[in-house]
């Protein structure tokens, strides 16, 4: 079993900051990709930021404001969100692609989501 547990969401005013955390647990051989997606009401889920193979990718709408990082010891990924805007309001989901064995396939897992609400 692999579980992604998120925390850090909340209600903030525009211009303020939040840091989301996602802790991975279970027998994981390696985390090949980890990141964050978000879904606003009435909209499709969209990529926010990912990190894999030493490469960090950000959606255009968060570049310069959000920072993704990971702590390999704690198996935790973070999303530091600065200069939040009302349009950032969404449920944020942790996402990870993991290998369970040395030669295993890549499996995708999702967190339960955490609500981020930004008031203008």
N, C-alpha and C positions, 0 to 999 in steps of 0.2 A: 504494500500500500504506500502510495505517495500522496502527501497532503501539503497543500499550500495554504498557510494561514496568514491573513492580511490584518493589518491594523493601521491606525493613524488618520483615518478619515474624520471629517467633521465639518462644521460650519464656520466659515471665515468671511471677512470682508475683502472686497477687491483690493489688491495690492499686498495682501498678507501672504503668509507662507504656511505650508504643511509639509510634513514628511511622512510618506507611506512606507510601511515595512511589510515584507512578505517572507515568512520563514518556511523553508521546505523541510519536511521530515519524511522518514521512511528509508528503506534500503536503496539508496541511489548511488550508482557507480560514478556517474558524472552528470553535471548539468551542462548541456551543450548550448542552450540558449535560454535566456530568462528576460522577462520584460513586463511591460504594463500595457494594457488596453483600457479603453474607456467606452462607455455607452451612455449617451444622454437620452432622455425620454423622446420617443418617436424617431430616434436615429439608430443607424447601424453601429455595431461595435467597431472601433477604429484603433489602430496602433498608436501608442503614445511614444514608447521608447523600448529598445531592446539592446542587449549586449550579448555578443557571442564571438568566439574566436578572436578576441582582442579588439573587436570592432563594436563601436557604439553607434546606434542609429536613433535618430529622433524624427518625429513628425514635424513638419514645417511650422505648425501652429504652436509648438512648444519650444522650439530652438531658442536658446539664450535665456530661457526661464526655468526649465526643468533639467534636472541632472539625475541620471540613473547610476547607481553604484551597487556593488555586491561585496559581501563579506564571505569569503569562501570557508572560513573557519566556522562561522555560525550558519552557513548555508542560508543566508538572508540577502535579499535584494531590497534596495531602497529607491524611492523616487522622491527626491527633493523638489518641491514645487514652490517656486518663488514668483512674485508679481502675478498672483492669481487673478484671473478675470472671471466675470460672470459666466462667460461661455465655456469655462472649464468645468462647470457644474456637470457631474456625471457620476455614474458608478464606475469605479476603477477596479480592474481585475488584474491580478497577477497571473502570469502565464509562464510556463516552463516546458522545455523539451529536454527530457532526461533519458539517459541510458541506464538500465538496471544491471547490466553485466558488461564485461569487457568488450565483448563482440555483439552486444545486444542492439536491438533496434532503438530508434528514437521515438519516445512516447510523449504525447502532449498532455499537460495537466493545467487545470484552471483553478484559481482561488475562488472563494465565495463572493468576492466583491466587497468594496467598502465605499460608502457614499461620501462624495466631496461636494459640498454646496458652497458656492461663492456668491455673496450678496454684493450688489453694486452700490 
